[in-house]
Amino acid sequence: MISALMLLVTVWSMATPKNEDGSRLWLRLEKTNTTATVTGVKCTAMTELQSYWQGGPVLLKQKKGMPADAYAIKSEGMKTVITAANDAGLLYGAFHLLRLQQTGQSTTGLDISEQPAYDLRILNHWDNPNGTVERGFAGRSIFLNPDPERMKTYARANASIGINGAVLNNVNAKPEALTTENLQKVKVIADQLRPYGIRVYLSINFASPIKVGGLKTADPLDADVVSWWKDKVNEIYKMIPDFGGFLVKANSEGEPGPQDFGRTHADGANMLGKVLKPHKGIVMWRAFVYAPQSPDRANQASLEFMPLDGQFADNVIIQIKNGPVDFQPREPYSPLFTSLQKTPMMVEFQITQEYLGAANHLVYLAPMWKEFFGWVKPASLKAMAGVANIGDDTNWCGHHFAQSNWYAFGRLAWNPNLTSEQIAEEWLRQTFRPTPQPLPVMEGSGHTQGSELSTPLSHREGSGESLLLDMMLRSREACVSYMMPLGIHHIFAGTHHYGPEPWYSPKGVRADWTPPYYHKADSIGLGFDRTLTGSANVKQYPEELCRLYNDINTCPENLLAWFHHVPWDHKMKSGRTFWDELCHKYDEGVREARSFLVVWDAMQPYVDQQRFDEVQRKLRIQARDAEWWRDACLLYFQTFSHRPIPQDMEHPVHNLDEMMKFRIPISMYENPDCGYTK
Ligand code: GCW
């Protein structure tokens, strides 16, 4: 590490960069003094290029027959021609060109064609009408009093990475989302986002016909209910002709749904689908369901949705979280993705770091999402949704590096074959390269296939960017290691999910909302037995995986305690016992978190003081939190394992009884100032 740091090549400017607050995100091109020559179709692409493009003339051409949102960029002599079927395609092409400029790549000799993997690339905001954001760690809702300038940056940022939809409100939807008064507010936002190709959607409360409409029932097969929804939908489309549709969380965590009226998920979803169909609207119906009495929460979604396979209308998409439990630092994929055969599906990722250190920990999430795509073929999905990490904090996401997760989500929704590394490189170059330092020109063929970067920065040993890149790429695994390695999951503090509380189990709380339900620590071992002789969750996976996961000797070690109740003395591949391995993993996570501080401190000359200080502060919290996680988990699990902490690692420095008394007085709408600091 130290020798790598000594090798620091000054790719970046040596002059101290101007302070920045992160409000410009990765869109840090300065407006040009002279307007660039841009001709052809008059649309947002034109105004963007006129403001920011520093190259030769650009022609924007419309070509019928190209897939929606696709574009081609071709150099013709001095001129660059962007061709697309629609305005959105031209805009994405324009942003591609600007990205080349901003990342210092060649903008001549171009012959690029791009087409998004999914038609729908959508952010889910969990924003409430009172301005709070559920699991939001970056302030309050940006939609409460939408500031036009801020909305424009939001729209530009989304368009620059291909995001074309936004669900504006929490899936735990308040009925008032559908009042005329609220719809008028939604219309204002829709008008602000439309020029950037972004459609708005709403989460709805299934009981709205009762709560807003004053009906006696919300039974989806009741004629009055259907006609209430028809009228409501007509009202919406009169105001917002390109309204996207509804997102529905039904019969889940106390939300109302069709089952309250003896109907199925398909009955409920199809009724809404039918009402939206004439307007070309869609329904995204969530599969996040689990019952308190279930012996294994991971089994639940398949049990409820498999019998309905093939019964959903063609404008209904089932939205499934990537894992079968709940956005944990590591989960296997939700088996629904390979079991549903006749149902359109979309994946829901969580960009906001509910379970990954909130806005305090630097955790780059692309590797986690790519891991999912290692199991689930991108082509088997219709769309991609991401729970946004955006709020009214000046830097949008609470942590400067959390912006990279918003960025990565958009880029992967456009092209899930991009690598985590490519995306991080792009983001770093745009976000931290000081301006106005001239950008080094990267020679390239100009033909993009996969990466846009012809010389991966990671191959430049020791450059500032490569050290940061390496840190980002390691950060998710580091987080898994210091929070819950080897397949452990859901051992978070009961309410805010920030710190460790593997012991949390107060009387009266649903068992599946307490960590012991998941870790099942006892004198024999640790972990949830989901084998054929346990909860049989493995059976929901294709045969080959079922066999792999079912056998403790073939199950990947990073999912061991997910699928097995692992004996403390189980022999691991390293030769260590499971207990010793667990201790070492936790310690490895702590060391990783500390090493991020070392890397960042070396960046001081190259990053503006403000962002440097703000990130450094957060990295210090992260390193302390990692230690807290390690100490709390190891000391607590040791009360079951009765085995010593191995000699060849750092030993816990905190006391378990004190950590068990520690509380963070925050709600699920806030980012904690810090964790355990004693
Ligand atoms: O992860 C859990 C969260 C809830 C969330 C729920 C869901 C919006 O803790 O805050 O509610 O999942 O995804 O519906």
Boltz pocket constraint, residues with backbone or C-beta under 6 A from the ligand:
constraints:
  - pocket:
      binder: B
      contacts: [[A, 126], [A, 134], [A, 135], [A, 170], [A, 171], [A, 172], [A, 249], [A, 253], [A, 288], [A, 326], [A, 327], [A, 354], [A, 668]]
      max_distance: 6.0
